[in-house]
Amino acid sequence: MNRLFLLTLLTCLCSGACFAEDKPDAWQEKKAKLFKPLSDEQLSKIENAVPKQLAAQPKQARRVLVFYRCEGFVHGSIPYANEAVKQMAQETGAFQADFADTYDAFTSENLKQYDCIVLNNTTKMQFETASQQNAFLDFIAGGKGLAGLHAASDNFGRHPECRAIVGGEFGGHPWTAGGTWAFKLDDPDHVLNQAFEGKGFWHQDEIYQYKADSYEGPKVLRILVSLDMSKDEVSKRINDGPREVPVSWIRKAGDGRVFYTNFWASQ
């Protein structure tokens, strides 16, 4: 579990800043098959990676809803991310975290208690009713937060308004999970990049590019981290599409705020 990314996500939460379509019960079957209890060693590694100090102090008590259902590909890292968020909440006291994987969580009444929705590697989300989609959109536009992890951009194929809020849709990953890639800081002074100490870095992960017709671009998105195309190992893998490939960004959505990062594909 990458300590730098955990610190980045923790800062975001404090500051307010993966299969084909299935029947409704199929997700529970897949979850039971794929998600096994974490071992003591795995729990210990997550505990050691969780930041012990806050880069941003919360101005008030905060509560987040972590949603992790997949209608598409299921990433095996989902339980690790859930555990990391749980431990961050417990260790720092900066926020409370609840976890859900059924769409009935998306009601206006239920969402009133939360400050942020975290989409933990969700894929191909399909709200069951228009009211659920509206509750999600109204939550963000009304001044709350959305944090998307990795596959949260491989999402909302049937809900273009929701997809647009994230800022880009998955368009392939020529930078595969087995590779180690170079990254540069586009906004090195931003509080969410404090963990990187103003320096670019190399990191092993699976990095997405985005469909050209869905990517909102730097006029809408404030890019935090992107692939370093000055490195041949990185630039030679790009497929058709923009030469700049952002990895983490923030944006405004109505009165709300959105944070997305492509990091955290691996366990």
Buried (B, 14 or more C-beta within 10 A) or exposed (E): BBEBBBBBBBBBBBBBBBBEEBEEEEBEEBBEEBBEEBEEEBBEBBBEBBBEEBBBEBEEEBEBBBBBBBBBBBBBBBBBBBBBBBBBBEEBEBBBBBBBBEBEBBBBEBBEEBBBBBBBBBBBBBBEEEEBBBBBBBBBBEEBBBBBBBBBBBBBBEBEEBBBBBBBBBBEBBBEEEBEBBBBBBBBEBBBBBBBEEEBBEBEBBBBBBBEEBBBBEEBBBBBBBBBBEBEEBBEBBEEBBEBBBBBBBBEBBEBBBBBBBBBBBB
